Amino acid sequence: MTGALLSGTGITKSYGATPALRGIDVTVGEGEIVAITGPSGCGKSTLLHCLAGILRADEGSVVYREQDLSLWSEASRSRLRRTEFGVLFQFGQLVPELTAAENVALPLLLAGSGRRDAREAALGWLARFGVADMADKRPPAMSGGQQQRCAAARALVTGPRVIFADEPTGALDQLSGEQVMTAMVQAVREQGSAVVLVTHEAPVAAYADREIVLRDGAIDPSGIGIVG
Ligand SMILES: Nc1ncnc2c1ncn2[C@@H]1O[C@H](COP(=O)(O)OP(=O)(O)OP(=O)(O)O)[C@@H](O)[C@H]1O
């Protein structure tokens, strides 16, 4: 770790009268894998969405590479998510009309790559995640695990600096979950990407360098989490 790549300071967020985050301070270093854990409803997903610039905090700031994202327009934050950030949610959210290879190639095409290069890279990433044979299949013809491997490939294909993963293995059986995590961690270590990982599963959190435990919208100072 070589200093903070991403930091949140005093992040506060409510949904109407429901407080979700009550002043969170968090840093993520270059290439660091940070797990956010805690009981259901403690604010994990909300924190991840604020750090990724998907949600705007009510108060506080999110600084990425010394730039305060809370001051950026939605369009600029959305561009950042297509280039330097990768996102992976519990259900892969693939485009159902596109094949697996087209889904994975999409972020590269949006970033200006040529079709042939994008397809070649997509095939390489599908192979890394063990689903090369799914390349020309559409999501409805794939299992949940195959779709999630494809979504993980899509999150990594642009070589993002930070990957935001919200329960990335939550819909998978244990073996598929381990395979997705192993392939993902190996790739991010090679690329030097950081990962912000929301999970309630101890074996998944164990892949992280550090665990941040939330309770009732605040960081639990005891730091006692789910990784033994
Ligand atoms: N869109 C929403 N509208 C209203 N309240 C919300 C919304 N999203 C989250 N909340 C509330 O905010 C709080 C934090 O929710 P959040 O989803 O961030 O928690 P979480 O720790 O990720 O939960 P889980 O582990 O169950 O997914 C909860 O009280 C939740 O009910």
The ligand as a MOL file (V3000), in Angstrom:
LIG
                    3D

  0  0  0     0  0            999 V3000
M  V30 BEGIN CTAB
M  V30 COUNTS 31 33 0 0 0
M  V30 BEGIN ATOM
M  V30 1 N -33.4480 2.8670 -1.2470 0
M  V30 2 C -33.6660 2.8860 0.0660 0
M  V30 3 N -34.7350 3.5270 0.5820 0
M  V30 4 C -34.9460 3.5700 1.9190 0
M  V30 5 N -34.1230 3.0110 2.8350 0
M  V30 6 C -33.0430 2.3690 2.3780 0
M  V30 7 C -32.7510 2.2680 0.9690 0
M  V30 8 N -31.5940 1.5750 0.8160 0
M  V30 9 C -31.1920 1.2490 2.0630 0
M  V30 10 N -32.0570 1.7190 2.9980 0
M  V30 11 C -31.9220 1.5850 4.4510 0
M  V30 12 O -30.6420 2.0750 4.8060 0
M  V30 13 C -30.0240 1.2460 5.7870 0
M  V30 14 C -28.6920 0.7050 5.2370 0
M  V30 15 O -28.9880 -0.1380 4.1030 0
M  V30 16 P -27.8480 -0.8490 3.2690 0
M  V30 17 O -28.5120 -1.5500 2.1310 0
M  V30 18 O -26.7790 0.1090 2.9690 0
M  V30 19 O -27.3240 -1.9150 4.3400 0
M  V30 20 P -26.4860 -3.2480 4.1290 0
M  V30 21 O -25.5810 -3.3490 5.3120 0
M  V30 22 O -25.8670 -3.2590 2.7810 0
M  V30 23 O -27.6200 -4.3590 4.2260 0
M  V30 24 P -27.6800 -5.8630 3.6640 0
M  V30 25 O -26.5100 -6.5950 4.2430 0
M  V30 26 O -28.9750 -6.3740 4.1860 0
M  V30 27 O -27.6540 -5.7640 2.1580 0
M  V30 28 C -31.0470 0.1750 6.1300 0
M  V30 29 O -31.7570 0.6130 7.2690 0
M  V30 30 C -31.9420 0.1420 4.9150 0
M  V30 31 O -33.2340 -0.2880 5.2600 0
M  V30 END ATOM
M  V30 BEGIN BOND
M  V30 1 1 1 2
M  V30 2 1 2 3
M  V30 3 2 2 7
M  V30 4 2 3 4
M  V30 5 1 4 5
M  V30 6 2 5 6
M  V30 7 1 6 7
M  V30 8 1 6 10
M  V30 9 1 7 8
M  V30 10 2 8 9
M  V30 11 1 9 10
M  V30 12 1 10 11
M  V30 13 1 11 12
M  V30 14 1 11 30
M  V30 15 1 12 13
M  V30 16 1 13 14
M  V30 17 1 13 28
M  V30 18 1 14 15
M  V30 19 1 15 16
M  V30 20 2 16 17
M  V30 21 1 16 18
M  V30 22 1 16 19
M  V30 23 1 19 20
M  V30 24 2 20 21
M  V30 25 1 20 22
M  V30 26 1 20 23
M  V30 27 1 23 24
M  V30 28 2 24 25
M  V30 29 1 24 26
M  V30 30 1 24 27
M  V30 31 1 28 29
M  V30 32 1 28 30
M  V30 33 1 30 31
M  V30 END BOND
M  V30 END CTAB
M  END
